Amino acid sequence: MSTKTVIITGGSRGIGRSLAVAYARKGFNVSICAIHNESLQVARQMVEREGASCLAVPCDVRNAPDVAHFVEQTRAAFGTIDVAILNAGIARATDVIELDLEVYRLVMETNFFGVLNAIKAVMPVMQAQGGGTIACISSLTDARPVPRASPYVASKAALSAMLEAASIEAAASNVNVLSIRPGFISTDMTAANTYPMPFLLSTDEAAMKIIRAIEKPVYRMSFPLPTYLLSELLRAMPYKLWRWMFASGLIK
């Protein structure tokens, strides 16, 4: 039985690195990419210490040829791509008063179009081999936007909506497109947050939940449960009440 292969974008840190190590322990070939080569090589060493073969390719997911090259290198090295986890993402703060369009473009190009670039590259590989799984990391923040986080929230809301359609479209090719919507995870990105982050999970905890969702498989997975329920409550909340909570200082 041939060894299965997983590719992970944004595999040098955070959830991506935890996923890479976890899949190494499961006996997968692991192929990771990230924009920063130094941290990427550290992650590669961590994977190889688990006894797995690891390909580490510097790649900017905003650049479609970069992503296509990463996918082709993986296919050439390992033959198949059984699981693709599209995890690369960033967060930047701005608002409509500053209206820094470059911030919006950077976040959308990374979080939304970066995923599309990867899907475009990996989908033909999975179709040709008869199937596979594409798991994309969105966020529970897609439920309700908050001030100064609109670039990130908009990118994740667009991603979640696109993935719901993509999951239906890809099913005929035996490719499961899975939307992963985590709550607060302890990463470099969330370390800058100054507000409370209830039900915070480690990246290792998040990785195991994501792997279980991929193995079931399901088409959508939101966690942890308390944060998911809270996000759905906020989604159902009248917008006028949501605005009042900020105006009154109840939420800062």
C-alpha positions as CSV (number, residue, x, y, z in Angstrom):
1,M,0.0,0.0,0.0
2,S,1.5,3.3,-1.1
3,T,2.2,6.1,1.4
4,K,-0.4,8.9,1.3
5,T,0.6,12.5,0.8
6,V,-0.7,15.7,2.4
7,I,0.2,19.2,1.3
8,I,-0.2,22.2,3.6
9,T,0.0,25.9,2.7
10,G,1.1,28.1,5.5
11,G,2.9,25.1,6.9
12,S,5.8,26.8,8.7
13,R,4.0,28.0,11.8
14,G,0.8,27.8,13.9
15,I,-1.9,25.4,12.9
16,G,-0.1,24.5,9.6
17,R,3.0,23.3,11.4
18,S,1.0,21.3,14.0
19,L,-0.9,19.7,11.1
20,A,2.4,18.8,9.3
21,V,3.8,17.2,12.4
22,A,0.6,15.3,13.2
23,Y,0.3,13.9,9.6
24,A,4.0,12.9,9.8
25,R,3.2,10.8,12.9
26,K,0.3,9.2,10.9
27,G,2.9,8.0,8.3
28,F,2.0,10.5,5.5
29,N,4.5,12.1,3.1
30,V,4.3,15.8,4.0
31,S,4.7,18.7,1.6
32,I,4.6,22.2,3.1
33,C,4.9,25.7,1.7
34,A,5.2,29.2,3.3
35,I,6.5,32.6,2.4
36,H,9.3,32.7,5.0
37,N,11.9,30.1,4.2
38,E,13.7,30.1,7.6
39,S,10.6,29.1,9.6
40,L,9.7,26.7,6.8
41,Q,13.0,24.8,7.1
42,V,12.5,24.6,10.9
43,A,9.1,23.0,10.3
44,R,10.6,20.6,7.8
45,Q,13.1,19.4,10.4
46,M,10.3,18.9,12.9
47,V,8.4,16.7,10.4
48,E,11.5,14.7,9.4
49,R,12.2,14.0,13.1
50,E,8.9,12.1,13.1
51,G,10.3,9.8,10.4
52,A,8.3,11.2,7.5
53,S,9.5,12.4,4.1
54,C,9.0,16.2,3.8
55,L,9.2,18.6,0.9
56,A,9.4,22.3,2.0
57,V,8.9,24.8,-0.8
58,P,9.1,28.6,-0.4
59,C,5.8,29.9,-1.9
60,D,3.6,33.0,-1.9
61,V,0.0,31.8,-2.2
62,R,-0.9,35.1,-3.8
63,N,1.2,34.1,-6.8
64,A,-0.6,31.4,-8.9
65,P,2.6,30.2,-10.7
66,D,4.3,29.8,-7.2
67,V,1.4,27.6,-6.0
68,A,1.3,25.6,-9.3
69,H,5.1,25.0,-8.9
70,F,4.6,23.8,-5.3
71,V,1.8,21.4,-6.3
72,E,3.8,20.0,-9.3
73,Q,6.9,19.5,-7.2
74,T,4.8,17.6,-4.6
75,R,3.2,15.4,-7.3
76,A,6.6,14.7,-8.9
77,A,8.2,13.8,-5.5
78,F,5.4,11.7,-4.1
79,G,3.1,10.7,-7.0
80,T,-0.2,11.6,-5.5
81,I,-1.8,14.3,-3.4
82,D,-4.4,12.7,-1.1
83,V,-5.1,15.7,1.2
84,A,-4.6,19.4,0.6
85,I,-5.0,21.7,3.6
86,L,-5.2,25.3,2.5
87,N,-4.2,27.1,5.7
88,A,-2.2,30.1,4.7
89,G,-3.8,33.3,6.0
90,I,-3.1,36.7,7.5
91,A,-4.9,39.4,9.5
92,R,-4.5,43.1,9.3
93,A,-6.5,46.0,10.9
94,T,-7.9,49.0,9.2
95,D,-11.2,50.8,8.9
96,V,-13.2,52.9,6.4
97,I,-11.8,56.1,7.9
98,E,-8.2,55.1,7.2
99,L,-9.4,53.0,4.2
100,D,-6.0,51.6,3.4
101,L,-6.9,49.7,0.2
102,E,-3.6,48.0,0.1
103,V,-4.5,46.3,3.4
104,Y,-7.8,45.0,2.0
105,R,-6.0,43.8,-1.2
106,L,-3.3,42.0,0.7
107,V,-5.7,40.2,3.0
108,M,-8.1,39.2,0.2
109,E,-5.2,38.1,-2.1
110,T,-3.9,35.9,0.6
111,N,-6.9,34.6,2.4
112,F,-9.3,34.2,-0.5
113,F,-7.5,34.3,-3.8
114,G,-4.6,32.3,-2.3
115,V,-7.0,29.5,-1.6
116,L,-8.4,29.7,-5.1
117,N,-4.9,29.5,-6.5
118,A,-4.3,26.3,-4.6
119,I,-7.6,24.8,-5.5
120,K,-6.9,25.5,-9.2
121,A,-3.5,23.8,-9.0
122,V,-4.5,20.8,-7.0
123,M,-8.0,20.0,-8.4
124,P,-6.7,18.5,-11.7
125,V,-4.3,16.3,-9.8
126,M,-7.1,14.9,-7.6
127,Q,-9.4,14.5,-10.6
128,A,-6.8,12.5,-12.5
129,Q,-6.1,10.2,-9.6
130,G,-9.8,9.6,-8.8
131,G,-10.4,11.8,-5.8
132,G,-9.0,13.5,-2.7
133,T,-9.8,16.0,0.0
134,I,-9.3,19.7,0.0
135,A,-9.7,21.3,3.4
136,C,-9.7,25.0,3.6
137,I,-9.2,27.0,6.9
138,S,-11.9,29.7,7.2
139,S,-13.0,31.2,10.5
140,L,-16.0,31.5,12.8
141,T,-15.5,35.3,12.4
142,D,-17.4,34.9,9.1
143,A,-20.6,35.0,11.2
144,R,-20.5,38.7,12.2
145,P,-18.0,41.5,11.3
146,V,-16.4,43.6,13.9
147,P,-14.9,47.1,13.6
148,R,-11.3,47.3,12.3
149,A,-11.3,43.6,11.5
150,S,-13.3,44.0,8.3
151,P,-10.5,43.0,5.9
152,Y,-10.0,39.7,7.7
153,V,-13.7,39.0,8.3
154,A,-14.6,39.9,4.7
155,S,-12.0,37.5,3.3
156,K,-13.2,34.7,5.5
157,A,-16.9,35.3,4.8
158,A,-16.1,35.3,1.1
159,L,-14.1,32.1,1.5
160,S,-16.8,30.3,3.5
161,A,-19.5,31.2,0.9
162,M,-17.3,30.1,-2.0
163,L,-16.5,26.8,-0.3
164,E,-20.1,25.9,0.2
165,A,-20.6,26.1,-3.6
166,A,-17.3,24.4,-4.3
167,S,-18.1,21.4,-2.1
168,I,-21.2,20.7,-4.2
169,E,-19.4,21.3,-7.5
170,A,-16.4,19.1,-6.7
171,A,-18.4,16.1,-5.4
172,A,-19.0,14.7,-8.9
173,S,-15.2,14.4,-9.2
174,N,-15.0,12.5,-5.9
175,V,-13.1,15.5,-4.4
176,N,-14.4,16.5,-0.9
177,V,-14.0,20.2,-0.4
178,L,-14.2,20.9,3.3
179,S,-14.7,24.2,5.1
180,I,-12.9,24.4,8.5
181,R,-14.2,27.2,10.7
182,P,-12.1,27.4,13.9
183,G,-12.7,29.8,16.8
184,F,-9.8,31.3,18.8
185,I,-6.5,29.4,18.4
186,S,-3.3,30.3,20.2
187,T,-1.0,31.5,17.3
188,D,1.2,34.4,16.4
189,M,-1.8,36.0,14.8
190,T,-4.0,35.9,17.9
191,A,-1.2,36.8,20.2
192,A,-1.7,40.4,19.2
193,N,-5.3,40.5,20.3
194,T,-6.1,42.6,23.3
195,Y,-9.6,41.4,23.9
196,P,-10.8,38.2,25.7
197,M,-10.6,35.0,23.6
198,P,-12.9,32.4,25.2
199,F,-12.4,28.7,24.7
200,L,-8.9,29.3,23.3
201,L,-7.3,26.1,21.8
202,S,-3.7,25.3,21.2
203,T,-2.6,24.6,17.6
204,D,-2.1,20.9,18.4
205,E,-5.6,20.6,19.7
206,A,-6.9,22.4,16.6
207,A,-4.9,20.1,14.3
208,M,-6.3,17.0,15.8
209,K,-9.9,18.3,15.4
210,I,-9.2,19.2,11.7
211,I,-7.7,15.8,11.0
212,R,-10.7,14.0,12.5
213,A,-13.0,16.1,10.3
214,I,-11.0,15.2,7.2
215,E,-11.1,11.5,8.0
216,K,-14.8,11.3,8.7
217,P,-15.3,13.0,6.1
218,V,-17.6,16.0,6.4
219,Y,-18.1,19.0,4.2
220,R,-18.1,21.7,7.0
221,M,-16.6,21.7,10.5
222,S,-16.9,24.4,13.1
223,F,-15.1,24.3,16.5
224,P,-15.0,24.5,19.5
225,L,-18.7,23.9,20.1
226,P,-19.2,26.8,22.6
227,T,-17.6,29.4,20.2
228,Y,-19.6,28.0,17.3
229,L,-22.9,28.4,19.2
230,L,-21.9,31.9,20.3
231,S,-21.1,32.8,16.6
232,E,-24.5,31.5,15.5
233,L,-26.2,33.6,18.2
234,L,-24.4,36.7,17.0
235,R,-25.3,35.9,13.4
236,A,-29.0,35.8,14.4
237,M,-28.8,38.9,16.5
238,P,-30.6,42.0,15.0
239,Y,-28.1,44.3,13.4
240,K,-29.5,47.3,15.4
241,L,-28.7,45.5,18.6
242,W,-25.2,44.6,17.4
243,R,-24.5,48.3,16.6
244,W,-25.8,49.3,20.1
245,M,-23.4,46.9,21.8
246,F,-20.5,48.8,20.3
247,A,-22.0,52.2,20.6
248,S,-22.7,51.6,24.3
249,G,-19.2,50.3,25.0
250,L,-20.5,46.8,25.9
251,I,-18.1,45.5,23.3
252,K,-14.9,47.3,22.6
